[in-house]
Amino acid sequence: LPLYHHYIFNPNLFLFFIVAPLLYNEAQSASRYWIGRGAINIFSLSIMLVIATVIIVGSALHLLFPFLPLALAIALCAIVTPTDASAVSAFAQPNPNFQVPFTIMQNESLFNDASGFVAFDLSLLAFTTGSFSATRAVGVFAFEFIGGLITGAIIGALFLTFSSALIQSNVATLLLMSP
């Protein structure tokens, strides 16, 4: 479109306005009990498996297509790592024998998204700067992953408090207005 010929889309806006509400919606059905109970599974699937997959498949992609820089090959793999909890529910929900693994997979997919986004961010950082430090990457990964969890928990708690206050004020108003 000629009007948008020089338009540059900020990917942070996409993460904030599209991905964050989707993750919030999926997180509402998450259970803290099941997250705590499946913490080892969640950690191994959503962090370790994502990192291993991104590195192994990204390296293989770089070996198959040498014109593709390693950092961009890893970024390409990081794009496809986040799973969708609704996709998991599509095959697991009808079968009652899979409820525990389904719950673990559904909770794991939230953390998997975070791992994939941070891995994508790190790979683009490595591509744009031209250098990569494993110790710095671990620090940035931990900071962004844990910081995102804490920030999300705080914003979620504030939103829940605000929405509860609105509901209570509406209930109080309706009680005062009733004859």
C-alpha positions in Angstrom: 0.0 0.0 0.0 1.5 3.3 -1.0 0.4 5.0 2.2 2.3 2.5 4.3 5.3 2.2 2.0 7.8 3.3 4.7 5.9 2.0 7.7 8.1 0.0 10.2 6.2 -2.2 12.6 7.5 -2.3 16.1 7.5 -6.0 17.2 7.3 -5.0 20.9 3.8 -3.6 20.1 2.8 -7.0 18.7 4.1 -8.7 21.9 2.3 -6.2 24.1 -1.1 -5.9 22.3 -1.5 -9.4 20.8 0.7 -11.9 22.6 0.3 -10.6 26.1 -3.5 -10.7 26.2 -3.5 -14.2 24.6 -1.1 -15.4 27.3 -3.1 -13.7 30.0 -6.2 -15.5 28.7 -4.5 -18.8 28.7 -3.0 -18.2 32.2 -6.4 -17.7 33.7 -7.0 -21.4 33.4 -3.6 -22.3 34.9 -3.5 -23.9 38.3 -0.8 -22.8 40.8 -1.2 -26.3 42.4 -0.5 -28.1 39.2 2.3 -25.7 38.2 3.9 -26.4 41.6 3.3 -30.2 41.3 4.7 -30.3 37.8 7.5 -27.8 38.2 10.2 -30.3 37.2 8.3 -31.4 34.1 7.5 -27.8 33.2 11.1 -26.8 33.7 12.5 -29.6 31.6 9.9 -29.3 28.8 9.6 -25.5 28.6 13.1 -24.3 29.3 15.6 -27.1 28.7 13.8 -28.7 25.7 13.2 -25.4 24.1 16.9 -24.4 24.4 18.1 -27.7 23.2 15.7 -27.7 20.3 16.6 -24.2 19.3 20.3 -24.9 19.4 20.3 -28.3 17.7 17.7 -27.6 15.0 19.1 -24.1 14.4 22.6 -25.5 14.0 21.3 -28.2 11.7 19.5 -25.6 9.6 22.7 -23.5 9.4 24.6 -26.6 8.3 22.0 -27.4 5.6 21.8 -23.8 4.4 25.2 -22.2 5.0 24.1 -18.9 3.6 21.8 -18.5 6.6 23.7 -17.1 9.6 23.6 -19.2 12.7 21.9 -16.5 14.8 19.1 -16.2 12.2 18.7 -19.9 12.0 18.3 -20.0 15.7 15.9 -17.1 15.6 13.8 -19.0 13.0 13.7 -22.0 15.3 12.8 -19.9 18.3 9.8 -18.5 16.3 8.2 -21.9 16.1 8.9 -23.1 19.6 6.0 -21.6 21.5 3.1 -23.9 21.6 -0.5 -23.1 22.0 -2.4 -24.4 25.0 -5.6 -24.6 23.0 -3.9 -26.9 20.5 -3.0 -29.2 23.3 -6.6 -29.1 24.6 -7.9 -30.1 21.1 -6.5 -33.6 21.4 -6.4 -34.2 25.1 -9.8 -32.8 26.4 -12.1 -35.6 25.1 -10.1 -38.3 26.8 -10.4 -38.4 30.6 -7.3 -40.7 30.9 -5.1 -37.8 29.8 -6.3 -35.1 32.3 -3.1 -35.0 34.4 -0.7 -34.9 31.4 -3.1 -32.4 29.7 -2.9 -30.1 32.7 0.9 -30.3 32.9 1.1 -29.6 29.1 -1.3 -26.8 29.3 0.6 -25.1 32.1 3.9 -25.9 30.4 2.8 -24.1 27.2 2.7 -20.8 29.1 6.3 -21.1 30.2 7.3 -22.5 26.7 6.0 -19.3 25.2 8.2 -17.3 27.5 11.3 -19.4 26.7 10.6 -19.1 23.0 10.3 -15.3 23.1 13.4 -14.9 25.1 15.4 -17.3 22.9 14.2 -15.3 19.8 15.2 -12.0 21.5 18.6 -13.4 22.3 19.2 -14.7 18.8 18.3 -11.4 17.2 20.6 -9.7 19.7 23.4 -12.0 18.7 22.7 -11.3 15.0 22.6 -7.5 15.3 25.6 -7.2 17.6 27.6 -9.9 15.8 28.8 -11.4 19.1 27.5 -14.0 21.5 28.5 -14.7 25.1 27.0 -17.8 26.8 27.3 -16.3 30.3 25.7 -13.1 29.2 23.0 -15.0 27.4 22.2 -17.1 30.5 22.0 -13.9 32.6 19.8 -12.1 30.1 17.6 -15.3 29.7 17.2 -15.6 33.5 16.5 -11.8 33.9 13.9 -11.7 31.1 12.3 -15.0 31.9 12.0 -14.5 35.7 11.4 -10.7 35.3 8.6 -11.5 32.9 7.0 -13.9 35.3 7.2 -11.5 38.2 6.0 -8.5 36.1 3.1 -10.6 34.7 2.2 -11.8 38.2 2.1 -8.2 39.5 0.1 -6.9 36.6 -2.3 -9.9 36.8 -2.8 -9.3 40.5 -3.4 -5.6 40.0 -5.9 -6.4 37.2 -7.6 -9.0 39.3 -7.9 -6.5 42.2 -9.2 -3.8 40.0 -11.8 -6.1 38.3 -12.9 -7.4 41.7 -13.3 -3.9 43.0 -15.4 -3.0 39.9 -17.6 -6.1 40.4 -18.1 -5.4 44.1 -18.9 -1.7 43.5 -21.5 -2.8 40.9 -23.0 -5.3 43.3 -23.1 -2.7 46.0 -24.7 -0.2 43.6 -27.3 -2.8 42.6 -28.0 -3.7 46.2 -28.5 0.0 47.1 -30.8 0.6 44.1 -33.0 -2.5 44.7 -36.3 -1.8 46.6 
